[in-house]
Amino acid sequence: MTMEMPTYPEHAKAISPSISQEPSDKGTTRTVGAKVDDYEEATLPNPTTANTTPQLQRWNHPRSNISRVLATLWCFTILGANDAAYGALIPYLEAYYKVDYLTISLVFLSPVVGYTASALTNNIVHMKFGQRGVAAIMSVSHLIAYIVISLHPPYPALVVVFMLAGYGNGLGDSAWNAWIGDMANANEVLGFLHGMYGLGACISPLIATAMITRAGWQWYEFYYFMIGAAVIEIFVLTGTFWKSTGAAYRAQHAAGLTAHADPLDQPSGATTPTGTGATPRKEQAPLMQRINPFHEHFFMNQPLRSSLSSSRPKPPPGPLASFLRKINPFKNASGATAAAVNNRVTILSAVFLLFYVGAEVSIGGWIVVFMLRVRHGTNFASGIVATGFWLGVTVGRFVLGFVTARCFPTEKHAVAFYLVCSLALQVLFWLIPSFTVSAVMVGLLGFCKFDNLVA
């Protein structure tokens, strides 16, 4: 009876060429068992080769994220109700305080001061107190601001209190956008998040207008409703993020930087280790770039491309970049916030969002006054137009998140398309002097303004 030797793949034979051969004349004493051990070491994955890249969180994983996402949805509902209430209340604020347009516009300017303060302190709050601190500070800021506003203080005090409300809005806006934006399927989840903002902005003018014009309430009594919403926000938001302390955030932040440092920080053509003692593997360009005859990847290999890129002199910064660097107060500072502000992409994105958010809030804020005094609508009908604008924002943010991910190759193409549509609708709103047409154009304009912010 003869025992057949097991057969192995070709690459195993290359590692152990003598596994099926007779011992050599030089007296090789290695056994078949030793050769099998060599084969197993070569084919079994090394423990260090396991994928250590952390998986992105999902809205429902870990399970605690479900309640946290629901809490942020409620938070954004309050943010939307806060921002949209200004427009519906402006005519009544103007009459109550007996001020002109220029003075009443400080209601829109003061929250910007709060937003700016939140941008400067956002990273500090995260590092010291974590997301629990963000939840507590922003909720308490809302509650204090709404209580003071409901007492209808003198106008200068009202402007200062709106700064506090803006600080709470800015802190939560940036924190929860960044947290959900780092999840899997972020475009869809952010669409729901900003859809709840639009829902709050849609409900707020409707409630305020109905309370004042139908029920005969004073403008400041609307903030009784906002006080109740802020109390719920404190318990819901702080409770769900209670375990997200500053120590937890710092540990997660450091782990995230370590996990993402290798693939992003390596230069083009760098080698990626696949394990201890493994052969380095060169990164390759995407397939469509390598087979595209109009792309430089088609003509040259990776090492040559890397050497050419490193030898090319960097072009001098343009006049805009030079000007921004001169006026940048963080150019010689250090830290995470300073590093972000010194990034050119961050600055350009911030400038874009400055104009975008300014346009959105201005339309939602001044549309009631415009429809009253230029389109000659009634108080209630003009207030409903503001509701229509925010309703368009709500529907767009719920729907277009899925459309954008499936119909556009990148967010850049989506933003360009939505901007063109927004400009066209704005021109039609301006040129056609009809109350009905203006109301429809404003609603469609809100619908098209979704992806500019989310992207």
Contacts in CASP RR format, 6 or more apart in sequence:
PFRMAT RR
TARGET T0000
AUTHOR 0000-0000-0000
METHOD contacts of the structure
MODEL  1
MTMEMPTYPEHAKAISPSISQEPSDKGTTRTVGAKVDDYEEATLPNPTTA
NTTPQLQRWNHPRSNISRVLATLWCFTILGANDAAYGALIPYLEAYYKVD
YLTISLVFLSPVVGYTASALTNNIVHMKFGQRGVAAIMSVSHLIAYIVIS
LHPPYPALVVVFMLAGYGNGLGDSAWNAWIGDMANANEVLGFLHGMYGLG
ACISPLIATAMITRAGWQWYEFYYFMIGAAVIEIFVLTGTFWKSTGAAYR
AQHAAGLTAHADPLDQPSGATTPTGTGATPRKEQAPLMQRINPFHEHFFM
NQPLRSSLSSSRPKPPPGPLASFLRKINPFKNASGATAAAVNNRVTILSA
VFLLFYVGAEVSIGGWIVVFMLRVRHGTNFASGIVATGFWLGVTVGRFVL
GFVTARCFPTEKHAVAFYLVCSLALQVLFWLIPSFTVSAVMVGLLGFCKF
DNLVA
5 19 0 8 1.000
5 20 0 8 1.000
5 32 0 8 1.000
8 16 0 8 1.000
8 19 0 8 1.000
8 39 0 8 1.000
11 42 0 8 1.000
12 19 0 8 1.000
12 39 0 8 1.000
12 42 0 8 1.000
12 43 0 8 1.000
13 19 0 8 1.000
13 20 0 8 1.000
15 38 0 8 1.000
15 39 0 8 1.000
15 42 0 8 1.000
16 35 0 8 1.000
16 38 0 8 1.000
16 39 0 8 1.000
18 24 0 8 1.000
18 28 0 8 1.000
18 30 0 8 1.000
18 35 0 8 1.000
19 32 0 8 1.000
19 35 0 8 1.000
19 36 0 8 1.000
19 39 0 8 1.000
23 29 0 8 1.000
46 275 0 8 1.000
46 276 0 8 1.000
46 277 0 8 1.000
46 278 0 8 1.000
48 275 0 8 1.000
48 276 0 8 1.000
49 274 0 8 1.000
49 275 0 8 1.000
49 278 0 8 1.000
52 259 0 8 1.000
53 259 0 8 1.000
54 255 0 8 1.000
54 256 0 8 1.000
54 259 0 8 1.000
56 182 0 8 1.000
56 183 0 8 1.000
56 184 0 8 1.000
57 65 0 8 1.000
57 182 0 8 1.000
57 183 0 8 1.000
57 184 0 8 1.000
58 65 0 8 1.000
58 183 0 8 1.000
58 184 0 8 1.000
58 185 0 8 1.000
59 65 0 8 1.000
59 66 0 8 1.000
59 69 0 8 1.000
59 180 0 8 1.000
59 183 0 8 1.000
59 185 0 8 1.000
59 189 0 8 1.000
60 66 0 8 1.000
64 240 0 8 1.000
64 243 0 8 1.000
67 240 0 8 1.000
68 240 0 8 1.000
68 241 0 8 1.000
69 180 0 8 1.000
69 189 0 8 1.000
70 236 0 8 1.000
70 240 0 8 1.000
71 135 0 8 1.000
71 236 0 8 1.000
71 237 0 8 1.000
71 239 0 8 1.000
71 240 0 8 1.000
71 241 0 8 1.000
72 176 0 8 1.000
72 179 0 8 1.000
72 180 0 8 1.000
72 193 0 8 1.000
72 237 0 8 1.000
73 192 0 8 1.000
73 193 0 8 1.000
73 196 0 8 1.000
74 196 0 8 1.000
74 232 0 8 1.000
74 233 0 8 1.000
74 236 0 8 1.000
74 237 0 8 1.000
75 138 0 8 1.000
75 139 0 8 1.000
75 172 0 8 1.000
75 176 0 8 1.000
75 233 0 8 1.000
75 237 0 8 1.000
76 176 0 8 1.000
76 193 0 8 1.000
76 194 0 8 1.000
76 195 0 8 1.000
76 196 0 8 1.000
76 197 0 8 1.000
77 196 0 8 1.000
77 197 0 8 1.000
77 199 0 8 1.000
77 200 0 8 1.000
77 229 0 8 1.000
78 142 0 8 1.000
78 200 0 8 1.000
78 226 0 8 1.000
78 229 0 8 1.000
78 230 0 8 1.000
78 233 0 8 1.000
79 169 0 8 1.000
79 172 0 8 1.000
79 173 0 8 1.000
79 197 0 8 1.000
80 197 0 8 1.000
80 198 0 8 1.000
80 200 0 8 1.000
80 201 0 8 1.000
80 204 0 8 1.000
80 390 0 8 1.000
81 200 0 8 1.000
81 201 0 8 1.000
81 203 0 8 1.000
81 204 0 8 1.000
81 226 0 8 1.000
81 229 0 8 1.000
82 142 0 8 1.000
82 165 0 8 1.000
82 166 0 8 1.000
82 169 0 8 1.000
82 204 0 8 1.000
82 226 0 8 1.000
83 111 0 8 1.000
83 169 0 8 1.000
83 201 0 8 1.000
83 361 0 8 1.000
84 198 0 8 1.000
84 200 0 8 1.000
84 201 0 8 1.000
84 202 0 8 1.000
84 204 0 8 1.000
84 205 0 8 1.000
84 364 0 8 1.000
84 365 0 8 1.000
84 386 0 8 1.000
84 390 0 8 1.000
85 204 0 8 1.000
85 205 0 8 1.000
85 208 0 8 1.000
85 222 0 8 1.000
85 226 0 8 1.000
86 107 0 8 1.000
86 108 0 8 1.000
86 361 0 8 1.000
86 365 0 8 1.000
87 205 0 8 1.000
87 364 0 8 1.000
87 365 0 8 1.000
87 366 0 8 1.000
87 367 0 8 1.000
87 368 0 8 1.000
87 369 0 8 1.000
87 386 0 8 1.000
88 204 0 8 1.000
88 205 0 8 1.000
88 208 0 8 1.000
88 209 0 8 1.000
88 365 0 8 1.000
88 368 0 8 1.000
88 383 0 8 1.000
88 386 0 8 1.000
89 208 0 8 1.000
89 219 0 8 1.000
89 222 0 8 1.000
90 104 0 8 1.000
90 107 0 8 1.000
90 365 0 8 1.000
90 366 0 8 1.000
90 368 0 8 1.000
90 369 0 8 1.000
91 368 0 8 1.000
91 369 0 8 1.000
91 372 0 8 1.000
91 379 0 8 1.000
92 212 0 8 1.000
92 219 0 8 1.000
93 99 0 8 1.000
93 104 0 8 1.000
93 107 0 8 1.000
93 219 0 8 1.000
94 100 0 8 1.000
94 101 0 8 1.000
94 104 0 8 1.000
96 152 0 8 1.000
96 218 0 8 1.000
96 219 0 8 1.000
97 103 0 8 1.000
97 104 0 8 1.000
97 155 0 8 1.000
97 158 0 8 1.000
99 155 0 8 1.000
103 155 0 8 1.000
106 159 0 8 1.000
107 158 0 8 1.000
107 159 0 8 1.000
107 162 0 8 1.000
108 361 0 8 1.000
108 362 0 8 1.000
108 365 0 8 1.000
110 159 0 8 1.000
110 160 0 8 1.000
110 162 0 8 1.000
110 163 0 8 1.000
110 166 0 8 1.000
111 162 0 8 1.000
111 163 0 8 1.000
111 165 0 8 1.000
111 166 0 8 1.000
111 169 0 8 1.000
113 163 0 8 1.000
113 166 0 8 1.000
114 163 0 8 1.000
114 164 0 8 1.000
114 166 0 8 1.000
114 167 0 8 1.000
114 168 0 8 1.000
114 169 0 8 1.000
114 170 0 8 1.000
115 166 0 8 1.000
115 167 0 8 1.000
115 169 0 8 1.000
115 170 0 8 1.000
115 173 0 8 1.000
117 163 0 8 1.000
117 167 0 8 1.000
118 166 0 8 1.000
118 167 0 8 1.000
118 168 0 8 1.000
118 169 0 8 1.000
118 170 0 8 1.000
118 171 0 8 1.000
118 172 0 8 1.000
118 173 0 8 1.000
118 174 0 8 1.000
119 170 0 8 1.000
119 174 0 8 1.000
120 337 0 8 1.000
121 171 0 8 1.000
122 171 0 8 1.000
122 174 0 8 1.000
122 175 0 8 1.000
122 337 0 8 1.000
123 336 0 8 1.000
123 337 0 8 1.000
125 133 0 8 1.000
125 134 0 8 1.000
125 137 0 8 1.000
125 171 0 8 1.000
126 134 0 8 1.000
126 175 0 8 1.000
126 246 0 8 1.000
126 249 0 8 1.000
126 253 0 8 1.000
127 246 0 8 1.000
127 249 0 8 1.000
127 250 0 8 1.000
127 253 0 8 1.000
128 246 0 8 1.000
129 136 0 8 1.000
129 137 0 8 1.000
129 245 0 8 1.000
129 246 0 8 1.000
130 244 0 8 1.000
130 245 0 8 1.000
130 246 0 8 1.000
130 248 0 8 1.000
130 249 0 8 1.000
131 175 0 8 1.000
131 179 0 8 1.000
131 241 0 8 1.000
131 244 0 8 1.000
131 249 0 8 1.000
132 238 0 8 1.000
132 241 0 8 1.000
132 242 0 8 1.000
132 243 0 8 1.000
132 244 0 8 1.000
132 245 0 8 1.000
132 246 0 8 1.000
133 238 0 8 1.000
133 241 0 8 1.000
133 246 0 8 1.000
134 171 0 8 1.000
134 172 0 8 1.000
134 175 0 8 1.000
134 241 0 8 1.000
135 237 0 8 1.000
135 238 0 8 1.000
135 239 0 8 1.000
135 240 0 8 1.000
135 241 0 8 1.000
136 234 0 8 1.000
136 238 0 8 1.000
137 168 0 8 1.000
137 171 0 8 1.000
138 167 0 8 1.000
138 168 0 8 1.000
138 169 0 8 1.000
138 170 0 8 1.000
138 171 0 8 1.000
138 172 0 8 1.000
138 175 0 8 1.000
138 237 0 8 1.000
139 230 0 8 1.000
139 233 0 8 1.000
139 234 0 8 1.000
139 237 0 8 1.000
139 238 0 8 1.000
140 234 0 8 1.000
141 164 0 8 1.000
141 165 0 8 1.000
141 166 0 8 1.000
141 167 0 8 1.000
141 168 0 8 1.000
141 171 0 8 1.000
142 165 0 8 1.000
142 168 0 8 1.000
142 169 0 8 1.000
142 226 0 8 1.000
142 230 0 8 1.000
142 233 0 8 1.000
143 227 0 8 1.000
143 230 0 8 1.000
143 231 0 8 1.000
143 233 0 8 1.000
143 234 0 8 1.000
144 164 0 8 1.000
145 161 0 8 1.000
145 162 0 8 1.000
145 164 0 8 1.000
145 165 0 8 1.000
145 166 0 8 1.000
146 165 0 8 1.000
146 223 0 8 1.000
146 226 0 8 1.000
146 227 0 8 1.000
146 230 0 8 1.000
147 227 0 8 1.000
148 157 0 8 1.000
148 161 0 8 1.000
149 158 0 8 1.000
149 161 0 8 1.000
149 162 0 8 1.000
149 165 0 8 1.000
149 220 0 8 1.000
149 223 0 8 1.000
149 226 0 8 1.000
150 220 0 8 1.000
150 221 0 8 1.000
150 223 0 8 1.000
150 224 0 8 1.000
150 227 0 8 1.000
151 220 0 8 1.000
152 158 0 8 1.000
152 218 0 8 1.000
152 220 0 8 1.000
153 161 0 8 1.000
176 193 0 8 1.000
177 190 0 8 1.000
177 193 0 8 1.000
180 186 0 8 1.000
180 189 0 8 1.000
180 190 0 8 1.000
180 193 0 8 1.000
181 189 0 8 1.000
181 190 0 8 1.000
183 189 0 8 1.000
187 401 0 8 1.000
187 404 0 8 1.000
187 405 0 8 1.000
187 454 0 8 1.000
188 401 0 8 1.000
188 402 0 8 1.000
188 405 0 8 1.000
190 401 0 8 1.000
190 454 0 8 1.000
191 397 0 8 1.000
191 398 0 8 1.000
191 400 0 8 1.000
191 401 0 8 1.000
191 450 0 8 1.000
191 454 0 8 1.000
192 397 0 8 1.000
192 398 0 8 1.000
194 397 0 8 1.000
194 450 0 8 1.000
194 453 0 8 1.000
194 454 0 8 1.000
195 393 0 8 1.000
195 394 0 8 1.000
195 396 0 8 1.000
195 397 0 8 1.000
195 398 0 8 1.000
197 393 0 8 1.000
197 397 0 8 1.000
198 390 0 8 1.000
198 393 0 8 1.000
198 394 0 8 1.000
198 397 0 8 1.000
199 394 0 8 1.000
200 390 0 8 1.000
200 394 0 8 1.000
201 364 0 8 1.000
201 390 0 8 1.000
201 393 0 8 1.000
201 394 0 8 1.000
202 387 0 8 1.000
202 388 0 8 1.000
202 390 0 8 1.000
202 391 0 8 1.000
202 392 0 8 1.000
202 393 0 8 1.000
202 394 0 8 1.000
203 387 0 8 1.000
204 390 0 8 1.000
205 368 0 8 1.000
205 383 0 8 1.000
205 384 0 8 1.000
205 386 0 8 1.000
205 387 0 8 1.000
205 390 0 8 1.000
206 383 0 8 1.000
206 384 0 8 1.000
206 387 0 8 1.000
207 222 0 8 1.000
207 225 0 8 1.000
208 219 0 8 1.000
208 222 0 8 1.000
209 379 0 8 1.000
209 380 0 8 1.000
209 383 0 8 1.000
209 384 0 8 1.000
209 386 0 8 1.000
209 387 0 8 1.000
210 380 0 8 1.000
211 217 0 8 1.000
211 221 0 8 1.000
211 222 0 8 1.000
212 218 0 8 1.000
212 219 0 8 1.000
212 222 0 8 1.000
213 379 0 8 1.000
213 380 0 8 1.000
214 380 0 8 1.000
262 272 0 8 1.000
263 272 0 8 1.000
266 272 0 8 1.000
266 283 0 8 1.000
267 306 0 8 1.000
267 310 0 8 1.000
268 283 0 8 1.000
268 302 0 8 1.000
268 305 0 8 1.000
268 306 0 8 1.000
268 309 0 8 1.000
269 282 0 8 1.000
269 283 0 8 1.000
269 302 0 8 1.000
269 303 0 8 1.000
269 305 0 8 1.000
269 306 0 8 1.000
270 283 0 8 1.000
271 280 0 8 1.000
271 281 0 8 1.000
271 282 0 8 1.000
271 283 0 8 1.000
272 280 0 8 1.000
272 281 0 8 1.000
272 282 0 8 1.000
272 283 0 8 1.000
273 280 0 8 1.000
273 281 0 8 1.000
274 280 0 8 1.000
274 281 0 8 1.000
282 302 0 8 1.000
283 302 0 8 1.000
284 290 0 8 1.000
284 302 0 8 1.000
285 297 0 8 1.000
285 302 0 8 1.000
289 295 0 8 1.000
289 297 0 8 1.000
289 298 0 8 1.000
290 297 0 8 1.000
290 298 0 8 1.000
291 298 0 8 1.000
292 298 0 8 1.000
296 305 0 8 1.000
297 305 0 8 1.000
300 308 0 8 1.000
317 325 0 8 1.000
321 344 0 8 1.000
324 344 0 8 1.000
324 347 0 8 1.000
325 331 0 8 1.000
328 341 0 8 1.000
328 342 0 8 1.000
328 347 0 8 1.000
330 337 0 8 1.000
330 338 0 8 1.000
330 341 0 8 1.000
330 342 0 8 1.000
331 342 0 8 1.000
340 346 0 8 1.000
341 347 0 8 1.000
353 453 0 8 1.000
356 449 0 8 1.000
356 452 0 8 1.000
356 453 0 8 1.000
357 453 0 8 1.000
360 393 0 8 1.000
360 446 0 8 1.000
360 449 0 8 1.000
360 453 0 8 1.000
363 389 0 8 1.000
363 442 0 8 1.000
363 445 0 8 1.000
363 446 0 8 1.000
364 386 0 8 1.000
364 389 0 8 1.000
364 390 0 8 1.000
365 386 0 8 1.000
367 382 0 8 1.000
367 385 0 8 1.000
367 386 0 8 1.000
367 389 0 8 1.000
367 442 0 8 1.000
368 382 0 8 1.000
368 383 0 8 1.000
368 385 0 8 1.000
368 386 0 8 1.000
369 382 0 8 1.000
371 377 0 8 1.000
371 381 0 8 1.000
371 382 0 8 1.000
371 383 0 8 1.000
371 385 0 8 1.000
371 435 0 8 1.000
371 438 0 8 1.000
371 439 0 8 1.000
372 379 0 8 1.000
372 382 0 8 1.000
375 382 0 8 1.000
375 433 0 8 1.000
375 434 0 8 1.000
375 435 0 8 1.000
375 438 0 8 1.000
376 435 0 8 1.000
377 435 0 8 1.000
381 435 0 8 1.000
384 439 0 8 1.000
385 438 0 8 1.000
385 439 0 8 1.000
385 442 0 8 1.000
388 439 0 8 1.000
388 442 0 8 1.000
388 443 0 8 1.000
389 442 0 8 1.000
389 443 0 8 1.000
389 445 0 8 1.000
389 446 0 8 1.000
390 446 0 8 1.000
391 443 0 8 1.000
392 443 0 8 1.000
392 444 0 8 1.000
392 446 0 8 1.000
392 447 0 8 1.000
393 446 0 8 1.000
393 447 0 8 1.000
393 449 0 8 1.000
393 450 0 8 1.000
395 447 0 8 1.000
396 446 0 8 1.000
396 447 0 8 1.000
396 448 0 8 1.000
396 450 0 8 1.000
397 450 0 8 1.000
397 454 0 8 1.000
400 418 0 8 1.000
400 447 0 8 1.000
400 450 0 8 1.000
400 451 0 8 1.000
401 450 0 8 1.000
401 451 0 8 1.000
401 454 0 8 1.000
404 411 0 8 1.000
404 414 0 8 1.000
404 450 0 8 1.000
404 451 0 8 1.000
404 454 0 8 1.000
404 455 0 8 1.000
407 414 0 8 1.000
408 414 0 8 1.000
408 417 0 8 1.000
411 451 0 8 1.000
411 455 0 8 1.000
412 455 0 8 1.000
414 451 0 8 1.000
414 455 0 8 1.000
415 451 0 8 1.000
415 452 0 8 1.000
415 455 0 8 1.000
418 448 0 8 1.000
418 449 0 8 1.000
418 450 0 8 1.000
418 451 0 8 1.000
418 452 0 8 1.000
419 452 0 8 1.000
421 448 0 8 1.000
422 445 0 8 1.000
422 448 0 8 1.000
422 449 0 8 1.000
422 452 0 8 1.000
425 441 0 8 1.000
425 444 0 8 1.000
425 445 0 8 1.000
425 448 0 8 1.000
426 441 0 8 1.000
426 445 0 8 1.000
428 437 0 8 1.000
428 441 0 8 1.000
429 437 0 8 1.000
429 438 0 8 1.000
429 441 0 8 1.000
429 442 0 8 1.000
429 445 0 8 1.000
432 438 0 8 1.000
432 441 0 8 1.000
END
